[in-house]
Each structure stands twice: as C-alpha cells, then as structure tokens.
Amino acid sequence: MKSRDLASWLRWQENLHPRVIELGLDRLRPVLARLTPWPDLVSVYTVAGTNGKGTTVAVLESVLSGAGRLVGSYTSPHLVRYNERIRIAGTPIDDAALIEAFEAVEEARRGGPLTYFEFGTLAALELFARAAPDDVILEVGMGGRLDAVNLVDADIAIITSIGLDHQAWLGADREAIGREKAGVLRLGRPLVLGERDPPRSILNQAAGLHAKVVSLDVDFSARRSGSGWEFQGTGTHLADLPGARLAGPLIDNAACALQAIDRINPASLRSPDAVRRALAALELPGRLQVVPGPVEWVLDVAHNPDGAAALSTFLATRPPAARRVAIFGMLSDKDLEGVVRPLLHQFDDWLILGLSSARGTTSAATLARARRAGVTHGREIRDVASACRTATEMTAPGDRICAFGSFQLVGPVMQQLGLYSTPSGDQEATPRT
C-alpha cells in the first residue's frame, strides 16, 4: 500500500488482521529478517510489567540521553499522536520517516497478516536499525513472551510489577501472568525486578536461564528525602535527586531504570549533576499528572486494579478538595469494576464516557458497570469536550477534577486543557493498545 498521509496508513493497518490482538512471533520473524539488519553494539533495554512501564522508559531515555548517548525508544499506546510511540534522540518520529518505515514493512510482509500493533512495532525496529542508536528501549505492549518487541534479544530486562490485567490473553492469576512477562529474559542476561512480591514463575524462569536478578528493596532501593530522593544501586549511589515529577509509586519505576543503567552502562551515572538535570526535565504526561490551579486537575492512565489503587493512594495524599469530580472511561475488555471500587470514596460525582474504538464501549454500558461497582452519583457524558466543560461548570476554587482510565480518554482531556498541541502537518490517530 502506498499513501501520502499517515492517517490513511493507520486506518488501513487497523483492518489488516481479522483480530485486534493476535499474540505470537512466528508470523513476524521472517518479516523482521527482510528489514534492515539490526546494528551492532546497541544496548537493548526491554521493559515489561503491569504498571509503571511508561515511567521506566521515560527515565531510561532521559538519563541516557543526558549522558550524551543516542537513544531510540518505543512505547504504546499513545495519548494523542501515533508519532509519540517512536522517539529517536528524544524527538517523536516525523510523519515522513514513519511512512517510509511502513512502506518497508509492507514490502517485507509479502502479504502475511499483521495486527496494528505488530505493524507499528516492526516499523519502530526498522527505524532504529536505520538510526543505529547507542541504546534502544522497548516497552512490551502485552505480556512479554509472545509480544512483538520480544523479537529483539534484551541485554537487560526490567519487570516493573505484576498485577491482574489482560487475563484473557495472559492467564487468570499472577503466576501465569508472571510466566508470560518473564518471556523477555535471555540466557545469562540480567533482570531488574521492581515487583516486591514476585511470582515464583519469574524467579524460576530467571534461575533456569542463569539470569542475575537484582530486586527492589533487596539489591537496590529508592528512598524519599525531603523534596527529593536518594538512589542506592548495586554500584552507584545518587543523593539529592529531584522528585517533584515522581509522585507516588513512580519513584520505584525510576529506581528500576537507574539500576538497569547502573548494570549495563554505569558510566552514564557518573555525573550526578547530569542525572539530576535529566530527572528535573522529565516529562510524564498522564502519569499521576497534577495540573495546578484554582480547581486542581489530576490526569492518570490507571486502567487496571493496581493502577487504580495507586491513584487512590496518591489522591489521599493531596490536600482535601471540597468537591471531587471524576471523568472516566475504559475499554470494554478491562476490569472496570476492579478499577472503580478502590476509587469510590475519592469522588462525589462521576462523568462517564464511552470510547469509540474496536475495544471500546458506549457510555451507557460503562455507566451500568460503574453502578454495579458502587457508583451512585454518575451520569453519561457525550464526549471529552462536554465532560471537561461540565466538570468545570460543576466545580469552584478548592475543588478537584480527576480524569482517568484509558489513554483514549486522558489524551483528549490533555488537548482540551491546552497541555498538548499537534505540530503543524502531523496527523492524529485514535490510540490503540
């Protein structure tokens, strides 16, 4: 397929495979083999986990870049623009380069079926192969063992946390899910483990592969100190680190990132001032993001029970608000009730939206499930613009509005608040997982 604009490519990819999600690597390996060969001397960081992956990737990228290294990073889904998923030297890939990579994947697939996520992952790998960066950071989309990013051997794996999410594909319990996520491990290569209570399946997999495991609060640690924090790694100690952007559990994710660098490229941590500057400049949109003002806004992509519990704990640490309004929407295959229950006591009113995508659902269906979970003051809202306007009309100085749930909700809310502007000439696309 040839097309001049990115939006047409993305619409076409959505319908290329009969299923939205189809885990497995066998279809992908021959396609990757026909693309640009992977460059030598690239350090690959693969990040898996239920929550905290995006923050970990952001810290890796910022600190390694701050040390003067050329970094490529791949994340998903995106908040507003598809281009956010692929960054080289800290900059989202532009439309022209992305389309060139799509064309290369289309030629290499030779008619074989690829999902939307797989097509984009192969395009990201093609772009990194062309750029030949010093470091490549790959965020697992789902699970690990059969996820498309697992086509590339990780020099170091990071597993941030293990919780219940995507059970239809990964298994019904933490042991099964841990086994899938541990699929990113490689023989004799290290694992940074941010989960304090890891399933035995991860530890058994690591032992079988002779992978050196370094664990949070056992081998490395993060400790808050005043307005900052302190990192103690296996080979590096850093104090007086800026912590303003690392709310709640995000400090654990940052520590995992620093420990991975400490293991693979400790020279990047030798300048404490450079690390501090990198962390001070860190951007974590939609991750416990606070937008101060007379009415405080909190934005978070919590879309599973553990993420919701972390958001609830974070909100409890904020100064009390007179009225608390939630703007909420989630994909249909998520544990909506498990997300809503930990947050019931945090909100007085709920504005409920539907999401228009392959895995989306209507506002009426979302509201019905929210009511079954215990929401008593909830109502349907037509769209994000209406939700933001209604929430603003409902609140006064001293109140709080929290938009949370799917990336498909939080990204458009950011746009409504003027926190995100699309560069001229670039395309927007609906987020997909």
C-alpha distance (Angstrom), angle and dihedral (degrees) to the residues before:
residue distance angle dihedral
M1 . . .
K2 3.80 . .
S3 3.77 122.9 .
R4 3.75 136.8 158.8
D5 3.79 97.6 -141.5
L6 3.78 133.9 56.8
A7 3.80 95.9 -135.7
S8 3.81 91.3 62.5
W9 3.79 91.3 50.4
L10 3.79 92.0 51.3
R11 3.81 93.9 47.7
W12 3.80 89.5 50.7
Q13 3.82 92.7 49.4
E14 3.80 91.4 53.7
N15 3.80 89.9 65.3
L16 3.80 99.7 36.3
H17 3.82 94.5 94.0
P18 3.83 123.5 41.8
R19 3.82 90.2 -131.6
V20 3.80 129.2 56.7
I21 3.82 90.4 -143.8
E22 3.81 125.0 29.0
L23 3.79 112.8 162.1
G24 3.79 119.3 -153.6
L25 3.80 141.1 93.4
D26 3.80 104.0 -141.0
R27 3.82 93.8 87.1
L28 3.81 91.3 47.2
R29 3.81 104.0 48.4
P30 3.83 96.7 72.5
V31 3.81 90.4 47.0
L32 3.80 91.8 52.2
A33 3.82 90.1 48.0
R34 3.81 89.4 59.6
L35 3.80 94.0 51.7
T36 3.81 128.0 81.2
P37 3.83 109.3 -54.2
W38 3.80 115.5 -103.5
P39 3.83 110.3 -100.6
D40 3.79 123.0 -115.4
L41 3.80 124.0 -111.2
V42 3.80 95.6 29.3
S43 3.81 116.9 141.3
V44 3.81 110.8 -141.3
Y45 3.81 121.4 -154.7
T46 3.82 112.7 -170.4
V47 3.81 115.3 -164.9
A48 3.81 120.6 -159.7
G49 3.80 132.2 165.9
T50 3.78 143.3 106.9
N51 3.81 96.8 -97.4
G52 3.78 135.2 7.9
K53 3.79 99.2 40.1
G54 3.80 95.7 119.2
T55 3.79 93.5 50.3
T56 3.81 91.4 47.4
V57 3.81 91.4 51.3
A58 3.81 91.4 48.2
V59 3.81 93.0 52.2
L60 3.81 92.3 46.1
E61 3.78 90.9 50.2
S62 3.80 95.3 45.5
V63 3.81 97.3 46.5
L64 3.81 96.0 42.7
S65 3.80 91.1 46.9
G66 3.79 90.0 47.5
A67 3.80 88.2 56.5
G68 3.80 89.6 58.4
R69 3.80 99.0 -100.2
L70 3.80 124.9 138.1
V71 3.79 106.2 -119.8
G72 3.79 133.5 -169.6
S73 3.80 118.8 -166.3
Y74 3.78 133.8 -173.9
T75 3.81 123.7 -164.0
S76 3.79 138.2 161.3
P77 2.91 149.4 -111.5
H78 3.80 108.3 18.2
L79 3.78 128.8 -136.2
V80 3.80 100.3 -138.9
R81 3.81 114.5 -23.6
Y82 3.79 125.0 45.8
N83 3.83 87.7 -140.4
E84 3.82 89.0 72.0
R85 3.80 89.3 75.3
I86 3.81 95.0 69.5
R87 3.79 121.4 47.0
I88 3.79 129.8 174.7
A89 3.80 119.6 -173.7
G90 3.81 88.6 -4.9
T91 3.81 94.3 -58.0
P92 3.81 126.0 110.8
I93 3.78 111.5 -115.7
D94 3.80 114.1 -98.2
D95 3.79 123.8 -119.0
A96 3.80 95.9 -107.0
A97 3.80 95.2 53.6
L98 3.81 91.5 44.0
I99 3.80 92.1 51.8
E100 3.82 90.1 49.9
A101 3.80 88.9 54.0
F102 3.82 91.2 47.6
E103 3.80 89.2 52.6
A104 3.80 90.2 51.7
V105 3.83 91.6 50.7
E106 3.80 91.5 47.0
E107 3.78 90.8 53.9
A108 3.81 92.9 44.6
R109 3.81 96.5 48.9
R110 3.84 91.6 63.0
G111 3.77 93.3 -155.2
G112 3.80 96.6 -45.8
P113 3.82 117.5 141.5
L114 3.81 118.3 -101.0
T115 3.78 129.0 176.6
Y116 3.80 121.9 -128.2
F117 3.82 90.3 -101.8
E118 3.79 94.3 46.1
F119 3.79 93.3 49.7
G120 3.81 90.7 51.3
T121 3.80 93.5 45.7
L122 3.80 92.2 52.7
A123 3.81 89.2 48.2
A124 3.81 89.7 52.5
L125 3.81 91.2 50.7
E126 3.81 90.0 49.2
L127 3.82 90.7 52.0
F128 3.79 92.2 48.7
A129 3.81 91.4 47.9
R130 3.80 89.2 54.1
A131 3.81 94.4 45.7
A132 3.84 95.0 45.6
P133 3.82 95.7 -153.5
D134 3.80 124.9 -171.0
D135 3.80 91.4 -119.2
V136 3.79 134.8 22.6
I137 3.81 120.3 -162.5
L138 3.80 116.4 -162.0
E139 3.80 123.1 -169.1
V140 3.79 114.1 -155.0
G141 3.80 112.1 -124.7
M142 3.81 97.7 -155.1
G143 3.78 130.3 -3.5
G144 3.79 108.4 -32.5
R145 3.80 115.1 -120.6
L146 3.81 94.9 71.5
D147 3.80 99.1 22.9
A148 3.81 116.5 119.4
V149 3.82 94.5 -118.7
N150 3.81 87.8 63.0
L151 3.80 87.8 75.6
V152 3.81 85.1 87.2
D153 3.80 121.2 66.2
A154 3.79 111.5 -119.9
D155 3.79 118.9 -133.0
I156 3.79 85.7 -157.6
A157 3.80 130.2 9.7
I158 3.79 125.3 -150.6
I159 3.80 121.7 -161.7
T160 3.79 107.8 -171.7
S161 3.82 102.4 -175.1
I162 3.78 143.5 -24.3
G163 3.79 120.2 -131.3
L164 3.79 139.7 142.3
D165 3.80 111.5 -75.2
H166 3.82 134.8 124.2
Q167 3.82 89.6 17.6
A168 3.81 91.7 161.0
W169 3.81 88.4 67.3
L170 3.81 105.1 23.9
G171 3.79 105.0 37.4
A172 3.77 139.5 -87.8
D173 3.81 101.3 -87.7
R174 3.80 142.4 36.1
E175 3.80 93.1 -98.6
A176 3.80 92.2 57.5
I177 3.80 92.9 42.4
G178 3.80 91.5 47.7
R179 3.80 90.2 52.0
E180 3.80 90.5 54.9
K181 3.80 93.7 47.3
A182 3.80 91.5 47.8
G183 3.80 87.2 61.1
V184 3.83 88.5 89.4
L185 3.83 91.0 67.7
R186 3.79 119.5 106.9
L187 3.79 132.4 -155.0
G188 3.79 112.0 -77.6
R189 3.79 94.3 -8.4
P190 3.82 123.6 122.7
L191 3.78 130.6 -100.7
V192 3.80 123.9 -152.9
L193 3.80 106.8 -154.5
G194 3.80 119.6 -160.3
E195 3.80 94.9 173.6
R196 3.81 109.6 100.8
D197 3.81 93.3 -160.9
P198 3.81 102.9 38.0
P199 3.80 120.9 -173.1
R200 3.78 114.2 -110.6
S201 3.79 88.3 -118.7
I202 3.81 90.7 71.3
L203 3.79 94.6 47.2
N204 3.81 91.6 46.2
Q205 3.79 91.7 50.5
A206 3.80 90.8 49.1
A207 3.80 91.8 48.9
G208 3.78 92.0 49.2
L209 3.81 90.4 53.0
H210 3.82 94.5 42.7
A211 3.79 87.9 -121.8
K212 3.80 115.0 165.4
V213 3.83 107.4 -123.7
V214 3.81 119.9 -152.5
S215 3.79 112.3 -173.1
L216 3.78 134.4 -158.7
D217 3.82 113.0 -104.5
V218 3.80 89.9 10.4
D219 3.79 106.6 60.1
F220 3.82 100.4 6.0
S221 3.78 135.2 15.2
A222 3.78 148.3 -170.4
R223 3.79 120.9 -144.9
R224 3.78 127.2 -176.7
S225 3.80 114.6 -127.7
G226 3.79 118.8 -176.7
S227 3.79 108.6 -52.8
G228 3.81 91.5 -20.4
W229 3.77 139.5 44.7
E230 3.77 144.0 -125.1
F231 3.81 129.4 -129.6
Q232 3.78 123.0 -153.9
G233 3.78 111.0 -172.1
T234 3.78 132.2 176.6
G235 3.79 89.6 -94.8
T236 3.79 107.9 7.6
H237 3.79 135.9 55.7
L238 3.82 120.0 -162.5
A239 3.81 124.7 -178.8
D240 3.81 135.2 -175.5
L241 3.80 93.2 32.5
P242 3.82 115.8 168.8
G243 3.78 111.3 -106.1
A244 3.80 104.9 175.4
R245 3.82 92.6 106.4
L246 3.80 95.0 42.7
A247 3.78 103.4 76.9
G248 3.78 123.5 175.8
P249 3.81 114.9 -24.3
L250 3.81 93.5 -4.5
I251 3.80 89.0 93.6
D252 3.83 88.7 67.3
N253 3.80 90.3 54.8
A254 3.80 90.5 49.5
A255 3.80 89.9 51.6
C256 3.82 90.6 52.3
A257 3.79 89.4 53.0
L258 3.80 93.4 49.2
Q259 3.81 91.6 47.2
A260 3.81 90.9 51.9
I261 3.80 90.1 52.1
D262 3.81 89.8 45.3
R263 3.80 88.4 56.8
I264 3.81 100.2 41.9
N265 3.81 105.5 28.0
P266 3.83 110.9 8.2
A267 3.80 90.6 167.9
S268 3.82 87.3 74.3
L269 3.82 88.7 65.9
R270 3.80 97.7 47.5
S271 3.80 93.5 97.3
P272 3.81 107.4 62.5
D273 3.81 90.1 -172.2
A274 3.81 91.2 56.2
V275 3.81 90.3 50.4
R276 3.81 90.4 49.0
R277 3.81 91.7 50.4
A278 3.80 90.6 49.3
L279 3.80 92.9 50.8
A280 3.80 92.5 44.6
A281 3.81 89.7 54.7
L282 3.79 93.4 46.1
E283 3.80 116.8 130.6
L284 3.80 119.2 -156.4
P285 3.81 106.4 172.5
G286 3.78 113.9 -169.2
R287 3.80 94.2 8.8
L288 3.82 107.3 112.5
Q289 3.80 84.7 -45.0
V290 3.80 115.2 178.3
V291 3.80 119.9 -156.3
P292 3.80 105.3 -166.2
G293 3.78 123.6 -146.4
P294 3.80 141.4 111.8
V295 3.80 84.6 -60.7
E296 3.79 109.2 36.2
W297 3.79 119.1 -137.5
V298 3.81 122.9 -156.0
L299 3.81 119.3 -167.9
D300 3.80 122.7 -167.3
V301 3.81 136.0 159.9
A302 3.82 92.9 -142.9
H303 3.81 103.8 154.7
N304 3.81 104.4 153.7
P305 3.82 133.0 53.4
D306 3.81 95.9 -98.4
G307 3.80 91.5 49.3
A308 3.81 90.3 48.8
A309 3.81 91.2 50.4
A310 3.81 90.0 51.6
L311 3.81 90.8 49.5
S312 3.80 90.8 49.3
T313 3.81 91.4 51.5
F314 3.79 90.5 48.0
L315 3.81 93.3 50.2
A316 3.81 89.5 50.5
T317 3.82 88.8 60.0
R318 3.81 93.0 54.5
P319 3.82 121.1 92.0
P320 3.81 110.1 -86.6
A321 3.80 116.1 -87.9
A322 3.81 123.2 -146.5
R323 3.81 93.7 -138.8
R324 3.77 124.8 16.4
V325 3.79 120.7 -160.1
A326 3.81 125.9 -172.4
I327 3.79 125.0 -153.7
F328 3.78 104.7 -163.2
G329 3.80 141.4 175.0
M330 3.82 134.9 151.3
L331 3.78 141.9 178.8
S332 3.80 116.1 -92.1
D333 3.82 96.3 -116.7
K334 3.80 94.2 57.3
D335 3.81 127.5 98.0
L336 3.80 93.2 -102.9
E337 3.79 94.4 169.5
G338 3.80 90.9 50.9
V339 3.79 89.6 52.6
V340 3.79 96.2 46.1
R341 3.82 99.3 47.6
P342 3.84 98.6 65.2
L343 3.81 89.0 50.9
L344 3.80 101.7 45.4
H345 3.80 93.2 101.2
Q346 3.81 93.0 47.5
F347 3.82 97.9 67.0
D348 3.79 137.8 53.4
D349 3.81 95.8 -168.2
W350 3.80 133.9 24.9
L351 3.81 125.6 -154.2
I352 3.82 106.6 -162.8
L353 3.80 124.7 -157.1
G354 3.77 134.1 -172.3
L355 3.81 121.2 -134.7
S356 3.79 121.5 -134.1
S357 3.79 106.4 -144.0
A358 3.78 139.2 99.0
R359 3.81 90.4 -82.7
G360 3.80 95.8 32.1
T361 3.77 130.4 105.4
T362 3.80 140.5 -160.2
S363 3.78 126.2 -80.9
A364 3.83 89.1 -118.2
A365 3.80 92.4 55.8
T366 3.81 91.7 45.2
L367 3.80 91.7 49.2
A368 3.81 91.4 48.8
R369 3.81 91.2 54.2
A370 3.80 91.6 44.5
R371 3.81 90.2 53.2
R372 3.81 90.7 51.1
A373 3.80 86.8 54.0
G374 3.81 91.2 54.4
V375 3.82 107.5 -87.6
T376 3.82 107.8 145.9
H377 3.81 102.3 169.0
G378 3.79 101.8 50.3
R379 3.77 134.5 127.8
E380 3.77 138.7 178.1
I381 3.79 119.8 -102.0
R382 3.79 123.0 -163.8
D383 3.80 100.9 -137.7
V384 3.80 144.5 -18.9
A385 3.79 94.7 -88.3
S386 3.81 90.7 53.5
A387 3.80 91.2 46.1
C388 3.80 93.2 52.6
R389 3.79 91.9 46.1
T390 3.82 93.1 47.3
A391 3.80 93.2 46.4
T392 3.81 90.2 50.4
E393 3.80 91.2 50.3
M394 3.81 90.9 49.6
T395 3.79 95.6 52.4
A396 3.79 139.3 68.1
P397 3.82 134.4 -170.2
G398 3.79 109.7 -54.8
D399 3.81 94.0 32.7
R400 3.81 128.0 111.1
I401 3.81 133.8 -137.3
C402 3.79 119.0 -163.8
A403 3.81 121.5 -168.5
F404 3.78 111.8 -167.5
G405 3.78 145.1 150.8
S406 3.78 125.0 59.4
F407 3.80 125.7 31.1
Q408 3.81 83.7 -125.2
L409 3.79 88.3 66.4
V410 3.80 102.8 36.9
G411 3.82 95.9 48.5
P412 3.83 95.0 55.3
V413 3.82 90.0 44.7
M414 3.79 88.1 56.4
Q415 3.78 88.5 53.0
Q416 3.81 91.6 50.4
L417 3.81 89.6 52.2
G418 3.79 92.2 50.4
L419 3.81 92.5 -113.6
Y420 3.80 95.1 122.7
S421 3.78 130.1 44.6
T422 3.80 123.9 -176.3
P423 3.81 113.5 -130.8
S424 3.78 113.8 -114.0
G425 3.79 112.6 -88.6
D426 3.80 96.0 15.8
Q427 3.78 122.7 116.9
E428 3.77 131.4 -124.2
A429 3.78 125.3 -142.4
T430 3.77 137.6 -175.8
P431 3.83 110.1 -96.5
R432 3.78 118.6 -109.3
T433 3.78 130.2 -172.4
